[in-house]
């Protein structure tokens, strides 16, 4: 073997790797890739469960874009992106906080992660009570004399969407905190020690060492939170069902409403296709903007 030349992997090793991947790839093909491809194809048809299917081209897309409810839902899905910076900054701040070796810090980590493992139905019941006009939140705000009259957090069409966005943020913080915490604990200690010897303070070490080392994790977490924001559905379903006055409809909730409630499957498939295109496009933009820099 020539000097300086990396040894190539043997065909046997490659075959072994593919054999280990085969079960997972088979499950993905059956339950993910094929349904997505077939559903995307049906978005261009007049698919029905009881009659023959015909190709209709872009008719379903024209129909949904002429529907004010879908346009509102798409705008609301894009508005959900406003919470992405808050989720990421909050999760990173929590990760830095719980990364300290303090007494009982494990309990704090567990407490911050509890919303992640709590079912959406329980979350909906809890926040429904808190957001009620006679609920906990209004009681606390009135006790502190911050408001004079109860606020209809979920019944006011101006603020209902932002209340749901807050619940989504609350549920997501713990998940991204764990990812950032794992990345923080992988930062080499000798780099921090060298920076301390050079006289760098905590803030300088954070921006010059920690953040650049976390860049790949920031990219992954940002993309995941963008996709979660665009696909917001569960919180809307358990808290408002799209109301009041359709103000909390999202693109994905519109697809659910048309497909499962009204059995207008072509519209639902077209709406899902549009949401998927937005997800792919914005994910690619995130990859372009915060791609890790390799030296």
URPE-V92240 format. One record per backbone hydrogen bond with DSSP energy under -1.0 kcal/mol. NH is the residue of the N-H (numbers start at 1). CO is the residue of the C=O. E is the energy in kcal/mol with one decimal. If there is no record, write none. Layout:
nh = [NH	NH]
co = [CO	CO]
e = [E	E]
This chain:
nh = [5	14	15	16	17	18	19	20	21	22	25	26	27	28	29	30	31	32	33	34	36	37	38	39	40	41	42	43	44	45	46	56	57	59	62	63	64	65	66	71	72	73	74	75	76	77	78	79	80	81	82	83	84	87	88	89	90	91	92	93	94	95	96	97	98	100	102	105	108	109	110	111	112	113	114	116	117	123	124	125	126	127	128	129	130	131	135	137	139	140	141	142	143	144	145	146	153	156	160	163	164	165	166	167	168	169	170	171	172	173	176	177	178	179	180	181	182	183	184	185	187	192	193	194	195	196	197	198	199	200	205	206	207	208	209	210	211	213	214	218	219	220	221	222	223	224	225	226	227	228	229	230	231	232	237	238	239	240	241	243	247	248	251	254	255	256	257	258	259	260	261	262	264	265	268	269	270	271	272	273	274	275	276	277	278	279	280	281	282	283	284	285	286	287	288	289	290]
co = [2	10	11	12	13	14	15	16	17	18	21	22	23	24	25	26	27	28	28	29	32	33	34	35	36	37	38	39	41	42	54	44	44	56	58	59	60	61	62	67	68	69	70	71	72	73	74	75	76	78	79	80	81	83	84	85	86	87	88	89	90	91	92	93	94	97	100	102	104	105	106	107	108	109	110	113	113	119	120	121	122	123	124	125	126	127	132	130	135	136	137	138	139	140	142	141	151	152	156	159	160	161	162	163	164	165	166	167	168	169	172	173	174	175	176	177	178	179	180	181	184	188	189	190	191	192	193	194	196	195	201	202	203	204	205	205	206	209	210	214	215	216	217	218	219	220	221	222	223	224	225	226	227	229	233	234	235	236	236	240	244	242	73	250	251	252	253	254	255	256	256	257	258	263	264	265	266	267	268	269	270	271	272	273	274	275	276	277	278	279	280	281	282	283	284	285	286]
e = [-1.4	-1.8	-2.4	-2.3	-2.0	-2.1	-2.1	-1.9	-1.8	-1.6	-2.7	-2.5	-2.1	-2.4	-2.5	-2.2	-2.8	-2.1	-2.7	-2.3	-2.3	-2.5	-3.0	-2.7	-2.3	-1.9	-2.2	-1.1	-1.6	-1.9	-2.0	-2.5	-1.4	-1.4	-2.2	-2.1	-2.2	-2.0	-1.2	-1.9	-2.5	-2.2	-2.7	-2.2	-2.5	-2.2	-1.9	-2.2	-1.7	-1.2	-2.0	-1.5	-1.3	-2.6	-2.5	-2.7	-2.4	-2.6	-2.4	-2.4	-2.4	-2.4	-2.4	-2.0	-2.9	-1.1	-1.4	-1.8	-1.2	-2.2	-2.2	-2.4	-2.4	-1.3	-1.1	-1.1	-1.0	-2.3	-2.9	-2.2	-2.6	-2.8	-2.0	-1.9	-1.9	-2.7	-2.4	-1.4	-1.9	-2.6	-2.4	-2.5	-2.4	-2.2	-1.1	-3.0	-1.6	-1.7	-2.0	-1.9	-2.0	-2.2	-1.8	-1.7	-2.4	-2.4	-2.7	-2.2	-1.7	-1.6	-1.9	-2.2	-1.9	-1.4	-2.5	-2.6	-2.2	-1.7	-2.7	-2.1	-1.2	-1.0	-2.3	-2.2	-2.0	-2.2	-2.2	-1.5	-1.4	-2.6	-2.3	-2.0	-2.1	-2.6	-1.8	-2.0	-2.8	-1.8	-1.6	-2.9	-2.3	-2.2	-2.9	-2.4	-2.2	-2.5	-2.4	-2.3	-2.5	-2.3	-2.2	-2.3	-1.6	-1.3	-2.3	-2.1	-1.7	-2.0	-2.8	-2.0	-1.8	-1.6	-1.2	-2.3	-1.5	-2.1	-2.7	-2.7	-2.6	-2.5	-1.0	-1.5	-3.5	-1.2	-1.9	-2.8	-2.2	-2.6	-2.4	-2.2	-2.2	-2.4	-2.3	-2.1	-2.2	-2.4	-2.5	-2.6	-2.6	-2.1	-2.2	-1.7	-2.2	-2.2	-1.8	-2.4	-2.6]
